[in-house]
Amino acid sequence: MIQRIIILLLCCSATIIYGQQEQMFTQYMFNKMALNPGFAGNEDYTGLTMQLRDQWNGFPGAPEAQLLSVNLPRFGEKVGVGFNLRRRSIGIHKEVSFSGIYAYKFILSSGTLSMGLEASGRNRSSDFTDPRLVATQGIELDPSIPNTKISKTYANLGFGIYFNNNNYFLGASVPRLAKTDIDFDNNTVISTEVRHLFIMGGATFRVHDKLRLTLQSLMKLAEQAPFDTDITTSLTLDEKYTAGIGYRLGGGRGDVGESVALILSFNLTDNFMVGFSQDFTLSKIRSYDNGSFELVASYAFGKKRQKVVLLNPRYF
């Protein structure tokens, strides 16, 4: 009887629930266009990037994400175009999204300033026939749980601004400007998309003829959610081999952070790069998961190999 009263009080008091809506990648630095549409057209070649993330490995139904980005070379020195295809899942819930990006460049004496607009469409589905769902008295006895698969498609717009020169970059973006209704029931509006603000920045320093140090940070602010940030430090040898360590704030009360990450990447050829990362959980959830693993691979079509040694090459 006491347990039923407690459950009833919790149901009456928990009227609003907030959760993560934007997919986070530890190796965001290898695909900035996924977070900031202003990055589109930042290179003089076509870049194809694939990212895979297995989050909180060891949890049944833990989050998984796949991302494919196509960044086309700049048109007429001032126009950038790109595309993102995303898929992610957690438990019985899946989301597939596609976005097209347009960016316009302003060539300044100190660098390049770009403003980008992203139009996206998403399909979200929940499969209540999934055999992993269990209930003590049977799911079929609960009228609030439909014995079917339901889905909904919706659209949104995003905006980003990005500045870069040979040695550093700064950017800010809001992937979803509108608070779109994402409830499956069209007669109610309880769940909406929440605006997220991403602020990114980084700088690189030459410490030796063949060695450079790069510092990068990504700050994430969302409505009704705690401030979060990623801080990454990496060393690159001979422009081919990169090793870095990342730290992510977050976690619960009393935690020293959400995770630390080991990042390794290799330029196998002038056009092909692969990267790996392993997140080691710092929060209390570490007792139940095996961390998070990521794989990234990118290929540059039409990238021209430098025939001379550049004294001040562009890294961003």
Buried (B, 14 or more C-beta within 10 A) or exposed (E): EEEEEEEEEEEEEEEEEEEBBEBBBBBBBBBBBBBBBBBBBBBEBBBEBBBBBBBBBEBEBBBBBBBBBBBBBBEEEBBBBBBBBBBBBBBBBBBBBBBBBBBBBEEEEEBBBBBBBBBBEBBBBBBEEEEEBEEEEEEEEEEEEEEEEEEBEBEBBBBBBBBBBEBBBBBBBBBBBEEBBBEBEEEEEEBBBBBBEBBBBBBBEBEEEEEBBBBBBBBBBBEEBEEBBBBBBBBBEEBBEBBBBBBBBBBEEEBEBBBBBBBBBEBEEEBEBBBBBBBEBBBEBBEEBBBBBBBBBBBBEEBEEEEEEEEEEBBB
